[in-house]
Amino acid sequence: MPRTDQHLRKAQHDEEFVASLGVDPGRFTDWAVTGLFYSAVHYIEAYFARGNRHSGDHRARDSEIWRDGQLKRLYEPYNELKNHSITARYLVRTPTAQDLADSRQSLRAIKTEILKLV
């Protein structure tokens, strides 16, 4: 399983991908929110990896975030990111500029807290 540092590098890689899109409202926002969500996944997994824990899937990760006393406060921003990503990928709805801004804010909150913990 990946180590903490590997997850952190992957999270940063996903953030760089989003930045490379040069996203403007209405263009590639679906990929942007998806990239931001997967960056959050890797920040969360970096936290889990330091305790040799790993999530097998999204449902398991959701439960672990909710049950972990240090992560519980990240449940809402994580779910917001996940929901924007699901909407873009499966419901074929292009995220708005506000959705993208909210997703960036959610990722910032997750990243800030995780970097304090790892």
Secondary structure, DSSP 8 states (H G I E B T S, - for coil): ---HHHHHHHHHHHHHHHHHTT-BTTBSHHHHHHHHHHHHHHHHHHHHHTTT---SSHHHHHHHHHH-TTTGGGHHHHHHHHHHHHHHHHS-----HHHHHHHHHHHHHHHHHHHHH-
